[in-house]
Amino acid sequence: MTKKVNELYDEFRSGRVNRREFMKKLALATGGTAAAVIILPGCNGTTASAQKSGSVTLINEFITYPCATGEMRAYLSIPEGKKKLPGVIVIHENRGLVPHIQDVNRRMAMEGFISLAPDALSPVGGTPEDQDKGREMFAQLDREETVKNFVAAVQYLKTHPRSTGKVGCTGFCWGGAMTNQVAVNAPDLNAAAPYYGTTPAPEDVPNIKASVMAHYAGNDERINAGIPAFEEALKQAGIEYQIFIYEGTEHGFNNDTGTRYNKEAADLAWGRTVQFFKKELAD
């Protein structure tokens, strides 16, 4: 079965099948959806097939790092080797550190980064298997402490033995809003790429030291209402920024496990984000 699972994973990572089709085939190969979800994070052992440059061997593990509330659990993915690499924080949506975000974290690492996906729900017991329950648990978090916990991830990656010291941050939905807050509160952050996240207060924008690339869905009235003031504040503060709006898409268009997934927009935004990080986090 291991050989079959790895073959399926290679098809998925190479883009020959989408995530829905991959999960369907994986469930058939492993005897059910529940088994597939358990197996997914470990597919191909520590090896993942790169989409553009052959194959990359990844070391994937759950770690903890010190933070304001004690310790944060996080999923760490690092390309095997000794070369020093820039770091990227990947922040989840309002369901927690689910398998989808772990997959996104691996994708980022495959692009040549030390990638870290913290679990915001660590202070309240961690992300549960039931994603609806996970969403409800966000109400238990203290906002100020949560921001500090993610800011601590910047320091963790900046001082990691394999790190060049450059750090970027990206996140989706709730994680997009948190990415903006990390940018506001972490002067050591070099680049921020929020996806359809609530914008920071205009008066806080001058605190941002990172370059910004923000992605928005075309049909997302509540979130997009904050764009004009955000852009004006970025201009006034002299911050290097880019804003992209993907017409015809819905909030959450990057999530390939959701009903609002838009492959064309997701691929375009991802390519832009990766190139942005490669440029801004270069030595």
N, C-alpha and C positions, 0 to 999 in steps of 0.2 A: 504493500500500500504506500510506503514511503516514496518509492519511485514515482508512482502515479500522482501523488500529492505535489511533489516537486515539479513534475512536468506541468501540472495545472497552474502552479504558481508562476512558472516561467512564462506561460502563455499570458497570464494576467499582467505581470510586470512589463512584458514586452509590448503590451497594448493590443494583442491579438484578440483578447476577450475583455469585456467590461466587468466591473465588480459584481454586478448582479448575476451574470452568466457564470463567472468564476465561483461564486458562493453556491450556486445551484449545482454545478459539477462537483465541487468539493463536498457538498452534503451527500451526494450520491456515492462518492468514493469513500467517505468516512462513516457512512451509516446514519447520517442525520444532521440537521442544522446545528444542534447543540454541540455535537462533536466537532463540526467544522469550525465553529467559533472558538473552541478551545485550542484547536490545532493551528489556526490561522497565524497567530503571532510567531510561531516557531517554524513556519514553512521554510523549507530549504535550509534548516539549521540556522547558521549565522550567515548564510549566503543569499544574496538577492541579485537578480539579473538587472543590470543597468539598461535603461532604455536607449541610451545614446553612445555609450562607450564600453561595450562589452559587458564584463561582469565585475561587480564590486563585492568583496567579502565584508560583511558587517558584523560587528560585535553588538548584540542587543541585550540589554539587561535592565532590570528595575533597580534603582539606587535611591538613596535618600540624601538630601543636602540640608544644612542648617538654615533655619528661617525664623521669622518673627514669632511663630507659634510653636516652635520646637524643631520638627523635621518635616520636610516635604518629600513625599514619594514621587518619583518621576521615572519615565521610561527613557533610557539613554541609548542612542544608536551612534556608533563610531566606525568609520571605515578602518579595516585592519591595516596595521603598519605602524611606522614610527614618525611619519611626516606630521608636522604641526598644521592644524587646520583651524579656520574660524568657527565660531559656534553660532547656532541658531536655536532660539527658544520657539517651540510650537505650542500654542495655547488652544485648548479644546473649546467646544461649544458648551451649551448649558445642560449637557448630559454627563459631563465628566470625561475622564480619560478612557474612552471607549476604544474598542478594536480599530475603528476607522481612523482615529487620531494617531494611534500607534502606527498604523500603516503610513499615514502622512509623514510621521516622524522618520520612518525608515526611508521614505522617498527623498526627504530632504537630505538625509545622511548620504544617500547614494549619489547626490550631486556634489559631494566633497566637503561636507560640513560635519562637525560634532553636533548632533541634534538632540535636544532635550525637551521632552513633553511632560511638564509637571502636572500633578493631580491636585487641582484646587480644593478638592474635597478631603484632602489628607487630614486636616484638623478635626473633621467630623466623622472619621472612620474610613475614608477613601471611597472611590467610585464603586457603587454596587453593580451587580449583574443586571438588575432591573433598571433600565434607562429612565423610565418614568419616575421611579423612586429617586434616582440620581438628580433629576431636575428639581424635585421637591426639596432636596437637601441643600440646594444653593441658598435658600432662605435662612439657613442656620449660620452662614458665613458672615464674619465681620468684614465690611468692605475695606476699611483702612488696613487691617492686618493682611487681608488677601492680597492687596496691592504690594505690600511689603514682602510677602512670601514670593511673589513673582519677581520683584526687583532683586531678591536674593539669588535668583537663578542667574542673573547677569553676572554677579560676582563668582558664582560657581563655575560658569563656563569660561569666564575671563581668566581664572586661575587654574583651570584644568591642565594637567601636565602635557596634554597633546594640543593645547590651545595656542593660537597666535596672539590671543588677547583681544581680538576683535569679536564683537557679538552683535547679532541681529535678532529680531523678534517678529514673529507673525502669529496670527490667530484668527479665529473664525466666529462670527456672531458674538456671543459673550466673550470669546477669546479675542475678537477684534477690538472690542471696547477695552479689554484688559491690556492689549498691546499698546493702545493709546496711552493708558495710564502708566505702563512701564516706561514709555518714551518720556512722559512728563516727569516721572519720579526717579529715573535712572540716568544720571548725566554720563555714565560710562557706556550707554547703549549707542551703537554706531549706526544702526539702520532699523526702521520699523515698517512692516508691511501688513497693516490691518485689513481684514476682509469684512465688509459690511458691519462695522462696529460702531457703536455710539461714539460720537466725537467728544473730545475733551472740552471743558469750558474754555472759551476764548482767552480768558485771563490767565489760564494755565499754559497755553501754547508756547509763550516765550521761554518756558523752562526746558523745552525740547532741544536737545543737542544732536539728535540723530537725524539722518536724512529720512524722508517719509515717502512711501508709495502706498496709496490707499485705493482699495478696490471696492466698488459698490454695485449692487444689482440695480437695474433700471426701474423695476417695479418694487420699490421699497420705500414708500412715502415717509414713514416715521423716521427711519434712519437717515434718509437723504435730506430731510429738512435741516439737518445740522451742517451739511456740506458748505454752503456759502460762508457762514461765519467762521468755520474751520479754515477754509481756504484763505479768507481775508486775514485771519490771524497768522497763518503761516507766512503769507506775503509780508505782513507788517514786521514779523520777527526775523525776516531774512533767512528762513529755513528752506533748504533745498527739498522740493517736494514734487510729486506727481500724483494726479488723481485720475482714476479710470472708472468710467461708468459703463456697464455692460447692458446695453439696451435689450429689452425683451426677456430679461432674466428676473428670477425671484430671489428673495433673501435665502441664503443657503445654497446657492447654485454650485458651490465647489464640492459639496458633500455627495459623493457618488454612491452613498447608501440611502439617500433620501429621495423623495418624490419630486423635489425641485431642482435636481441635478441637471446642469446644462454642460455637456461635455465640451462643446466648442469654447464657451466662455471660461470654463474651468481650466482647460489646457492653455488658453491664451494668458490668463491671469497667472497661472503657475509658472509658465515660461518667463513672463515678465518679472515675477518675484525672484526666481532663481538667478536670473541675470543681474537684477538689482543687488542682490546679496553678494554675488561674485564680484561686482564692481565696488560696492561700498565697503566690503570686508576684506578686500585685497590688502596684502602687506604694503 
